[in-house]
Amino acid sequence: MKAVNLLVGTVLSLTFTVGSPLLATAQSPTASASQGELVAARLDGQREALLSEGIISLLRERHLRKRVLDDATSKTAFDLFLLSLDPRKLYLTQADVNRLRQHESQLDDQLASGRLDLAHMAGAMKRKRTKLVSGWVEARLQQPFDLGRAERLETKGKARAFCQTDEALQDRWRRVLKREVLAFMHREKSQEAPKTGDDGNDGPEPSGAKTDAELEVEARDKLVKRYRARFDRLAKQTAEDDVEQFLNAFVRVYDPHTGYLSPYRKQNLDIRMSGSLEGIGALLRMEEGLVKVQRIVPGSASWRQGQLKAEDVILAVAQGNGEPVDVVDARLQDVVQLIRGRKGTIVKLSVRKPDGTIVVVPIKRDVVRLEDTYAKAAILKTEPEALPFAYVHLPKFYGNVRGRAGKGAKRQAAEDIRQALIQLQQAQARGLILDVRGNSGGLLQEAVRLSGLFIKKGPIVATRDAEGRQKVLRDKDSGIEFDGPIVVMIDRFSASASEILAAALQDYDRAVVVGNTTHGKGTVQYLYSLDRAVNSAARLGADETRLGTLKLTRYQFYRINGDSTQLHGVTPDIKLPDPVAHLEAGEGAKEHAIPWNTIEPVRYALWTPSWNIDRLRALSQTRQANNAAFAKVKAQSELLSKRRENTIED
C-alpha cells in the first residue's frame, strides 16, 4: 500500500495518499426499482465487509499503538460511539441506551465479520428519536416561557445522565430552549443598551426599544427556524453516514487522530491542505431546504462568468448536456458533489433569482484558489526613521498533497515564504515576526523546509514508529534566506507542524518564541486508500463504489533535543496572558491520546543569538505588568475559567 505526504496537524489536518479528485455525476437508473434495491443491498454488504477488512488490517500492521481487538476494546469503542451519537443527551433515553448496550462487547466481532449491525440499529434509532423530539420542540416553541421562574440546568453534556423517561427528556428540552430564549434576549438588550457617559450617568433610553414580551416572541421564532434546519439535517443522515460514524468511534480507541474518511471528506481535506479545488468558486449554504449562494470567490469561474450571484437559489444541476438533477431538499454535501468537477468541464445550474425569474447558468469549471489558506506578509514600522520589521502570518502548512510536481502543482508554504522574505529584505527589514497562532498544522515536509530557511543545515525533527525505528529529517541546504532576529508567535491552537517549526527554531536558539504553550500534538498521520488496501476495484467493480480512506497515526515526532511535543507542547520563551485559558483545549483534553516520551537528543550546532533571552523576558514582564490591555485579558480569562467550572446554571 502506497501512502505519500506525511502530514502533521490537528483533527482537521491530515496526510494524503495518491488519488484522483472525486467527481459527482448524475446517473440514470438502468434497472427496475426492485433490481436496483437488490444490487444496492448486495453492494452495501460487500462494501462494509471490505471496509472492515481494510481497517482491521491497517490498524494491526501500521498503527503506532499496538492494541488487541477484544471485548475490552469493544466496550471502550462503544462508549465513544454513544458519545458521538448523542453527546448532549437530548435524543436518547436510558432505555434506548440499554438496548444499544446489549452490543457493547460485540463491536470487534461485528467489524471482523463485516456486518456493522450496531451502526444501522443506532442510526435508525437516532432518526426515529429525532422525529419525535422535533415534534416536541416545534410544539413547545409555539408557547411562551415562564421567564420569571428560576430553574437549574446542567449545561455540560458529559455531566448529564440520560433521562429515564420521555417526560423527563421533554422537560430537559424545555429548560434548554428557555435558556436559549434568555440568551437571545440578553444579547438583544446588550446591543440596545444606552452607552454610559464620561460622567458615569446613563444616557437616554434608545427609541423603539423592544419589550421583553416582544423579544421573547422573536427569540422563539428564530429558534423554530434554527431547529427545523437542524432536525432536517439529522433526518437526512444516510446508512453510509451511520457506518462512517461507527467506524470513527471504533478507530479512535487507538488515538484521537486516527479516523475514517468518506471520499467526500477526504476531498475536502485535500482542498483545505492545498488551498485549491476544481469547481466553480461559489460558497453555498442551506436555508429551509434550499441551496443558496452565499458568496462568489473573486477571480473564480463563477466570478468570471458573471451570472451567478449571492442569494441566488440553485434548483437543479446538470453535467454538460445531461439531464438536470433536482436538488431541492437535497443534502448540501450532495449538491456540492454535483457541482464540483474537473477543470474545463461544464456544469449547468438552474437558478432562481431573488426576483423569481429562473435562468440556466452554464459555468466552465476551473481551479479555485482559497487565498485565506496562504501565507501573508507585511512590513511593520514602529518609528518613522527606524528600519522596519517583517511580519509573516502562516495559517496552514499547505502544499502539494498529491505527491507530484509539475503541471498543476499546488502552492507550497515554504516557497511562498521564501519569496516573501526576498521582497521583505529589499525593504531592509531588521527582524522577522513569524506568526503561527491558530495554525493547526499541515504537511510535515513544509515544516522542515520552512525551518531550513533560517539555519545553515542540520536536523529539524525526528520520528519513531511502533517498532522503535527512528528517522531524522534534515535541512540539507546550507543557504539561509534570512539571518536576522526572529520572533515566532504561538498559542494554544498552534499544533503539530507549527510545533515542529517553533521547537526547531527554539532548540537552535534561532528565534524567540512568544505567546502561550501550544496544543501538544506530537504525532504524524498517513492517509491510506482503503480501495487500494483491499483491491476493491477487482472485488466490487471499478465503477461501483469508493471505500474511502483511513487516516492513521504512524509515527510520533520529537524535537532535536530529544523531547516529544506530545501532550506537553512547546513552552514559549516569553509568555503572554492567555485569552482562552478557560477552554479545555490541547491534546491532553482528548481521550486515548498517545503518551509523552523521549528519545536521545540529535547532534546539532547552536546559533549564536544577538539577544539575551533573560533580559528580554524581564523587559516583557515589566511591560505586561503596566499594560491595561494585558491585565484585562488576564482578568477576563480568570472569570471565564470560573464560569466553566460551574456548569449548573440557575
Number of C-alpha atoms within 10 A of each C-alpha: 11 11 15 16 23 21 30 35 28 27 13 14 26 31 28 29 23 16 12 9 16 17 14 17 16 13 10 9 8 8 10 9 10 9 11 13 12 12 13 13 12 11 16 15 15 17 20 19 18 23 26 22 18 23 24 16 13 17 21 14 11 17 21 24 17 13 12 10 16 13 15 14 19 22 20 18 25 25 16 20 23 19 15 14 19 14 15 17 21 19 25 24 18 15 14 16 13 11 12 17 16 10 16 22 18 21 27 24 16 18 23 16 14 18 17 23 15 22 23 18 14 21 23 17 15 21 18 14 17 20 15 13 20 18 12 15 18 16 11 18 20 12 10 13 19 8 14 6 6 8 11 10 14 17 16 14 15 12 12 14 12 21 19 13 12 16 10 13 20 18 12 17 18 17 17 15 19 22 20 15 24 17 13 19 22 14 11 15 16 10 10 15 15 13 14 11 9 7 6 8 9 12 11 10 11 11 7 7 13 15 10 14 12 11 19 19 18 15 21 23 14 13 19 18 13 13 14 17 16 14 16 17 16 15 16 13 15 14 15 15 15 20 22 18 19 27 24 21 25 25 22 21 23 24 20 20 28 25 27 29 23 17 17 17 14 24 20 15 19 23 19 20 26 27 22 20 24 22 27 27 26 23 13 21 15 19 14 14 17 17 25 23 19 16 17 20 18 15 12 20 22 24 18 16 14 12 14 26 18 15 16 22 26 25 22 20 26 21 21 14 9 14 14 17 19 14 19 17 17 16 17 19 13 12 22 18 16 20 25 22 25 18 16 13 15 20 23 21 22 21 24 19 16 12 7 10 8 15 15 17 17 19 24 19 23 21 18 22 21 17 12 11 19 21 20 16 18 15 17 15 13 9 8 7 7 10 16 21 21 24 21 20 18 23 22 30 31 31 28 21 27 19 14 12 10 6 6 9 14 20 16 22 26 23 15 16 22 17 11 18 21 12 15 23 19 8 14 13 21 17 20 24 23 21 22 26 22 19 25 26 32 32 30 27 21 25 28 21 22 21 24 26 22 21 26 16 18 20 22 27 26 24 21 19 19 15 11 11 9 16 12 15 17 17 20 13 13 13 13 13 18 19 14 15 17 23 19 25 22 29 25 25 22 31 34 33 31 33 31 30 24 31 29 24 24 22 17 20 19 24 26 23 25 21 19 26 23 29 29 26 34 29 28 27 29 26 28 25 25 24 22 15 20 19 15 21 15 9 12 16 12 12 7 12 15 19 23 22 26 29 25 28 28 23 26 26 28 29 27 25 19 16 19 28 28 27 21 20 26 28 21 21 19 19 18 19 17 18 19 19 16 17 13 12 15 21 24 18 12 14 13 15 19 22 13 14 14 15 18 10 13 16 10 14 13 13 15 9 15 10 12 9 15 11 10 13 16 12 12 15 15 10 12 16 11 11 11 11 12 17 14 13 16 17 14 16 19 17 12 16 16 11 13 15 9 12 14 13 12 9
